[in-house]
């Protein structure tokens, strides 16, 4: 009698869990179907910057897009955006708009973003650094001042390490890789979490999974973390459009599974760069700067300026201060 009662109690206890699992599967299946049939993954995509747009082919990075305003004279300025679910050259718009007409200004769409190739392939730090290096060598062709944002900083710094002759200077806005270093899980080329990537990229649900990350509320949630004040509405709108393009998910899925970060990047990359370099920083919810003082102490070619209050996008929220800091940095190395 007791045995039967215990069995019935276990069955009744398991029933809610079974119902929950069935409901979760039904919801997931419904979202996969909604993603496939109701979400437009080919929205019209306007130019991120009001400038000439050109294409060239990188040696390993495929077809790459860039914007240029060459109406100014002097040393070229090259802008490199960050990496996230909705990255694009729009992230560098305040600097592009400020310097256009004063000097030649370029902004590169990194592989997998903007109007650059978004094919299904392996994206890696090596590919991104090669894209920057090829762009400087083949298109710009003279040593340039390069300004990179967030994770784009790691790629620009790697390119500067590999080909220092292509760089006159390197300025990094809120760069990743300067927080307290942890034991590396990947290799120096960004192995990341291969298991997570395989899970995220299963064809049955990879598009639906990515679509969850790029709904307007989710994009706004993450963007507001990077602004001390209101989110720039133009940046938010463009992020939504650029995430709803054919192949938009491929590069971001490598990013969120950790494939694009270089383990021990401060020691492996930043500390070995000999180019005059500047870090612009303040608070950033997605990275830290605990290792920055040590970098500055040990390497006199590195400098840093804190622009406050900002949260990773100083060039959006404090454009005048940011360009003044950049101008002072370039003036300080003009005779070098």
Buried (B, 14 or more C-beta within 10 A) or exposed (E): EEEEEEEEEEEEEEEEEEEEEEEEEEEEEEBBEEBEEEBEBEBEBEBBBEBEBEEBEBEEBBBBBBBBBBEBEEBBBBBBBBBBBBBBBBBBBBBBBBBBEBBBBBBBBBBBBBBBBBBBBEBBBBBBBBBBBBBBBEBBEEBBBBBBBBBBBBBBBBBBBBBBEBBBBBBBBBBBBBBEBEEBEBEBBBBBBEEBBEBBBEEEBBBBBBBEBBEEEBBBEBBBEBBBEEBBEEBBBBBBBBBBBEEBBBBBBBBBBBBBBBBBBBBBBBBEBEBBBBBBBBBBEBBBBEBBEEBBEEBEBBBBBBBEEBBBBBBBBBBEBBBEBBEEBBEEBEEE
